[in-house]
Amino acid sequence: MNDWQKKSPLDWETYVNKLVKVVAVEKQEYEGWVLTVDPVSATIVLATFPENEKASISFVMGHAVQEVEILREGDSDMKQRLERILAPEESQAYSPEELEKRKNALKTWLETNHIPVGEQGELGRTLSVAGVLSIDPPYGPEQCSSSNEIILSRVQGLLQRYLDKQ
């Protein structure tokens, strides 16, 4: 076990959102922004941003890491850029105001069609349909969840048709 693998998750957390140079076995060198470190394998997940391209992700296996050098601290812009890599596409597309508008429009449409709907959660962001199905932001068929597969399938179909008409 190398020194890197012996570190604790709290030690690895200090590398997150920082530009690092990783020296691995056979003097291979990798440079990138640390997204995360796997607590089981000590694998480092690095993000790079080639010009005019989407982010590139690479993994340096924990057992291969020989040295990690911090080159630069990440600012708040870089931190947000890194967070967006892991965020689902749908949640990136909408501002909080747009999400509220989508939620209210869907809730009104469900009520108009005599489908019992309410809001749940701390901020009321999740819609609850008949107490057996929930719809999370951004309020599409993929965000529906229910233990009743028949209700889930039917509401997803209704929701898809509603969105297609929008």
N, C-alpha and C positions, 0 to 999 in steps of 0.2 A: 504494500500500500504506500503510495507516494504522499508527500506533504499536502498536496491539494486535496486528496481524498480524506485526509485526517481532519480537515477543517470542519467546523459545524455549520449548519444552515445560516446561523446568524453571521458568521464570518463571510460566507458566500454572498449574503444579502448586501454587504457593503460594496460589492462590485457591480450591482445592478444599476443600469442607466449610466454606465461609465464606459468611455472608450478604452479598450485594453489591447495589449499585445500578448498573445498566448504562445509560449514556446512549448512544442510537444515533442514526442519522441522523434529521433532521427533529425533533430533540429528544424522540424517543420514550424513555420511561424504563421499565425493567423491574427488578423486585426479586425476589430469590430466593436459594436456597442453590445454590452451584455444585457440580453432580455431577461434571462433567468438562469439558474443553475439547478439541475435536477438533484434533489436531496438524497436520492437513493444511489445513483451512479456517479454523482459529482460531474456530470456532463455539462459543459458550458454551451449555452445557446447564444450565438452571436448574430447580430443584424448589421448589414452594410447597406449603404444607399448609393448604388452606382448611378451616375448622372442620367437623368431622363428615364429611369427604369424604376420598377417597383422594388421594394426592399428585398434583399437577398438574405436568406437565413442559412447559417451553417452551425454544425454541431462539432464540438471537440470533446471526444470521450474522456471522462474523468481519469481513467487509468493511464491515458497518454499525456496528460498535462504535466509539464515539468516546472513551468514558471508562468506567472501571470503578473504583468506590469500594467498599472493604471497610467494611461497617457493623458486623459483629460476627463474632467467632471462634466456630466450632462446638464445643460440648462433646462428651464421649464419647457421650451419649445421642443427640445430633443426628447424629453420625457414623454410629452404628448404624442410625438411622432412614433415613438416606440410602443406606446399603449395602443395606438391605432392599428398596429400590425396585428395584435391579438384580438381586437374588437371585431365582432361580426360586421359584415358589410352593411346590413340593414341599419344597425344602430349608428353608423357613421353618417348616413344620408340625411338624418333628420335632426333639427334643432329641438330643444325642449318645447318651444312654442308649437312647432309642427307636430310633434308627438301628441301634445295636448289636443290639438285640433283634430288629428286622426282619431284619437280615442273618443272624443266627444261626438264626432260624425258617425263613427261605428256604433257607439252606444245609442244614439238617436235612431239610427237605421234598425238596430235590433229591436228597440222598443216599438217603433212603428210597425214592425212585423210581428208584434206580440210575443217576442222572445224575452223572458225575464232576465234582466241584466243588472248588475250592480258593480260597485267599485270595491276593491279590497287592497290590502297592503297598507303599509305605513303612510305612503304618499298618495294612495288611491290610483296608482299607475296601472294596476292589473284589473282587467274586467273579469267579472265572474258571471258565467251564463248558467242560470238555473241552479247555481250552487254545485254543479258537477263538472264544469269546464272552466278553465281560466285562459285568458288571452293576454300575453305580455307585450310590451312595446317591441317593435313598431306596429303591432296589431295586424299581422298577416297570418295566413293559414299555418305557417311553420311555427308560429309562437303559441299555437293552441296546445293545451295539454289536458288530458282527462284519463281516468282509469277505465271509462266506458268507451270502448272502441267504436261502437255504433254512433253514439252522440258525437264523438270526436270527428269521425269521418263526415257526418252530415253537416256539422257546423263548419268544418274546413271547406266543404264544397260550397256552402252558402257564402262564406266569407270570400272565397275565390271569385265567385260570380259577382258579388258586391264590388270587389276591387277591380274586376274587369270592366265594369260599367263606369267606373270613376274616370 
